[in-house]
Amino acid sequence: MHEKWDDPEINWRVVRALLILAPFLFTGTYLLSLAQRASSFHSLIIAGIALGMCLGSAAIIHLFRSGAGPIFAGIAVAIGLLGALLGR
């Protein structure tokens, strides 16, 4: 991560960008999954997960600043293990 993540201005710029882009991410993900012939219910679930990930990332970056990198790595490992255990 950037060496100045503890700088409040840099931290706030990233969080603000994630918050501004979140509705566009939700809409784009929903429309893209509909274009790939997913049902509207499944498209809504996919878009909701994408929105949750975006807002969760903004919260983690805001709360933990430079400590967000290891948290993201831990989440990625946990999701990978969960996917390996539950996958087919």
FIBA-51770 format. One record per residue (C-alpha): residue in three letters; residue number from 1; x, y, z. Coordinates in Angstrom, 1 decimal, padded with zeros to 4 digits. Layout:
N
<site roti="Ala" doti="NUM" X="X" Y="Y" Z="Z"/>
...
//
This chain:
88
<site roti="Met" doti="1" X="000.0" Y="000.0" Z="000.0"/>
<site roti="His" doti="2" X="001.0" Y="003.6" Z="-000.2"/>
<site roti="Glu" doti="3" X="003.4" Y="004.8" Z="002.4"/>
<site roti="Lys" doti="4" X="001.2" Y="007.8" Z="003.3"/>
<site roti="Trp" doti="5" X="-002.0" Y="005.9" Z="004.1"/>
<site roti="Asp" doti="6" X="-001.9" Y="007.4" Z="007.6"/>
<site roti="Asp" doti="7" X="-002.2" Y="010.9" Z="006.0"/>
<site roti="Pro" doti="8" X="-005.9" Y="011.8" Z="006.7"/>
<site roti="Glu" doti="9" X="-006.2" Y="013.7" Z="003.4"/>
<site roti="Ile" doti="10" X="-005.1" Y="010.7" Z="001.3"/>
<site roti="Asn" doti="11" X="-007.3" Y="008.4" Z="003.4"/>
<site roti="Trp" doti="12" X="-010.3" Y="010.6" Z="002.9"/>
<site roti="Arg" doti="13" X="-009.8" Y="010.9" Z="-000.8"/>
<site roti="Val" doti="14" X="-009.9" Y="007.1" Z="-001.3"/>
<site roti="Val" doti="15" X="-012.9" Y="006.6" Z="001.0"/>
<site roti="Arg" doti="16" X="-014.7" Y="009.5" Z="-000.7"/>
<site roti="Ala" doti="17" X="-014.1" Y="008.0" Z="-004.2"/>
<site roti="Leu" doti="18" X="-015.4" Y="004.6" Z="-003.1"/>
<site roti="Leu" doti="19" X="-018.5" Y="006.2" Z="-001.6"/>
<site roti="Ile" doti="20" X="-019.2" Y="008.2" Z="-004.8"/>
<site roti="Leu" doti="21" X="-018.6" Y="005.2" Z="-007.1"/>
<site roti="Ala" doti="22" X="-020.7" Y="002.8" Z="-005.0"/>
<site roti="Pro" doti="23" X="-024.1" Y="003.5" Z="-006.7"/>
<site roti="Phe" doti="24" X="-022.5" Y="003.3" Z="-010.1"/>
<site roti="Leu" doti="25" X="-020.9" Y="000.0" Z="-009.2"/>
<site roti="Phe" doti="26" X="-024.2" Y="-001.4" Z="-008.1"/>
<site roti="Thr" doti="27" X="-026.0" Y="-000.3" Z="-011.2"/>
<site roti="Gly" doti="28" X="-023.3" Y="-001.4" Z="-013.6"/>
<site roti="Thr" doti="29" X="-023.0" Y="-004.8" Z="-011.9"/>
<site roti="Tyr" doti="30" X="-026.7" Y="-005.3" Z="-012.0"/>
<site roti="Leu" doti="31" X="-027.0" Y="-004.4" Z="-015.7"/>
<site roti="Leu" doti="32" X="-023.9" Y="-006.4" Z="-016.6"/>
<site roti="Ser" doti="33" X="-025.3" Y="-009.5" Z="-014.9"/>
<site roti="Leu" doti="34" X="-028.7" Y="-009.0" Z="-016.6"/>
<site roti="Ala" doti="35" X="-026.9" Y="-008.7" Z="-020.0"/>
<site roti="Gln" doti="36" X="-025.3" Y="-012.1" Z="-019.3"/>
<site roti="Arg" doti="37" X="-028.8" Y="-013.5" Z="-018.9"/>
<site roti="Ala" doti="38" X="-028.9" Y="-013.9" Z="-015.2"/>
<site roti="Ser" doti="39" X="-032.3" Y="-013.7" Z="-013.5"/>
<site roti="Ser" doti="40" X="-033.2" Y="-010.4" Z="-011.9"/>
<site roti="Phe" doti="41" X="-033.1" Y="-012.0" Z="-008.5"/>
<site roti="His" doti="42" X="-029.5" Y="-013.3" Z="-009.0"/>
<site roti="Ser" doti="43" X="-028.5" Y="-010.0" Z="-010.6"/>
<site roti="Leu" doti="44" X="-029.7" Y="-008.2" Z="-007.5"/>
<site roti="Ile" doti="45" X="-027.7" Y="-010.6" Z="-005.3"/>
<site roti="Ile" doti="46" X="-024.6" Y="-010.1" Z="-007.3"/>
<site roti="Ala" doti="47" X="-025.0" Y="-006.3" Z="-007.3"/>
<site roti="Gly" doti="48" X="-025.7" Y="-006.3" Z="-003.6"/>
<site roti="Ile" doti="49" X="-022.5" Y="-008.3" Z="-002.9"/>
<site roti="Ala" doti="50" X="-020.5" Y="-005.9" Z="-005.0"/>
<site roti="Leu" doti="51" X="-022.0" Y="-002.9" Z="-003.2"/>
<site roti="Gly" doti="52" X="-021.2" Y="-004.5" Z="000.2"/>
<site roti="Met" doti="53" X="-017.6" Y="-005.1" Z="-000.8"/>
<site roti="Cys" doti="54" X="-017.2" Y="-001.5" Z="-002.0"/>
<site roti="Leu" doti="55" X="-018.7" Y="000.0" Z="001.2"/>
<site roti="Gly" doti="56" X="-016.8" Y="-002.5" Z="003.3"/>
<site roti="Ser" doti="57" X="-013.6" Y="-001.6" Z="001.7"/>
<site roti="Ala" doti="58" X="-014.3" Y="002.1" Z="002.3"/>
<site roti="Ala" doti="59" X="-015.0" Y="001.4" Z="006.0"/>
<site roti="Ile" doti="60" X="-011.9" Y="-000.7" Z="006.5"/>
<site roti="Ile" doti="61" X="-009.7" Y="001.9" Z="004.8"/>
<site roti="His" doti="62" X="-011.3" Y="004.6" Z="006.9"/>
<site roti="Leu" doti="63" X="-011.0" Y="002.8" Z="010.2"/>
<site roti="Phe" doti="64" X="-007.6" Y="001.0" Z="009.9"/>
<site roti="Arg" doti="65" X="-005.7" Y="003.3" Z="007.5"/>
<site roti="Ser" doti="66" X="-002.3" Y="001.7" Z="006.7"/>
<site roti="Gly" doti="67" X="-003.3" Y="-001.4" Z="008.6"/>
<site roti="Ala" doti="68" X="-006.0" Y="-002.1" Z="005.9"/>
<site roti="Gly" doti="69" X="-003.6" Y="-004.1" Z="003.7"/>
<site roti="Pro" doti="70" X="-003.2" Y="-007.1" Z="006.0"/>
<site roti="Ile" doti="71" X="-006.9" Y="-007.1" Z="006.7"/>
<site roti="Phe" doti="72" X="-007.7" Y="-007.3" Z="003.0"/>
<site roti="Ala" doti="73" X="-005.1" Y="-010.1" Z="002.6"/>
<site roti="Gly" doti="74" X="-006.7" Y="-012.0" Z="005.5"/>
<site roti="Ile" doti="75" X="-010.2" Y="-011.6" Z="004.0"/>
<site roti="Ala" doti="76" X="-008.9" Y="-012.8" Z="000.6"/>
<site roti="Val" doti="77" X="-007.4" Y="-015.9" Z="002.2"/>
<site roti="Ala" doti="78" X="-010.6" Y="-016.6" Z="004.2"/>
<site roti="Ile" doti="79" X="-012.8" Y="-016.3" Z="001.1"/>
<site roti="Gly" doti="80" X="-010.4" Y="-018.5" Z="-000.8"/>
<site roti="Leu" doti="81" X="-010.5" Y="-021.2" Z="001.8"/>
<site roti="Leu" doti="82" X="-014.2" Y="-021.0" Z="002.1"/>
<site roti="Gly" doti="83" X="-014.5" Y="-021.3" Z="-001.7"/>
<site roti="Ala" doti="84" X="-012.2" Y="-024.3" Z="-001.7"/>
<site roti="Leu" doti="85" X="-014.2" Y="-026.0" Z="001.1"/>
<site roti="Leu" doti="86" X="-017.6" Y="-025.3" Z="-000.3"/>
<site roti="Gly" doti="87" X="-016.8" Y="-025.3" Z="-004.0"/>
<site roti="Arg" doti="88" X="-017.7" Y="-028.1" Z="-006.3"/>
//
